[in-house]
């Protein structure tokens, strides 16, 4: 199956309570990195690998996301508005914003859980396989390779697993308590769920409108040996807190954004 045919579902409806400094006025996926919403960064990453169809599961302040895409071509541009028909003029038109994307904006409830949001967009899935991503994480995953990995394993579900760095430096001591070495933010030994999935439509049998994806559905899939992990050792960054927001923007400003795989 070609990537252009595979829908990408992005979970955009959470309250973002740990990022209240930004999410009081907009949903978390619309919090900006380098003057563009993190949601835009996620879509650009998938688009780089040929994905063209996106289904956004809206909830908290979903109207902000709708307005962004309804006015996408004028975002960041100077415009003159003439209230006569066909009278609006956009100046210094940036044709690079004419993306080949089809975006479905689906209202999935203000307080719906992650699994419930996916369950509620079932009617929009017209292929056997589809992708799912959280709307608050970025990575330089090769999504084309993840899709191929999923198809080669023939299971219901694949999740990208990450080997992140510790947020803290580590001190190694011997049995007498003598410090042997300092290790500044080493890679953790454990693998974690990075929030980038590939599902077959059979996954809908594990979902209900009120479920949390990461609990019963994934646990059941694992117990039935229908879940495989796609190891990703590259860049992965989550925007959970205001500190994360500042760090991501600093990386972008310094041109050290490891998740940026597309050309300007």
Order of alpha helices (4+ residues) and beta strands (2+ residues): beta-alpha-beta-beta-alpha-beta-alpha-beta-beta-beta-alpha-beta-beta-alpha-beta-beta-beta-beta-alpha-beta-beta-alpha
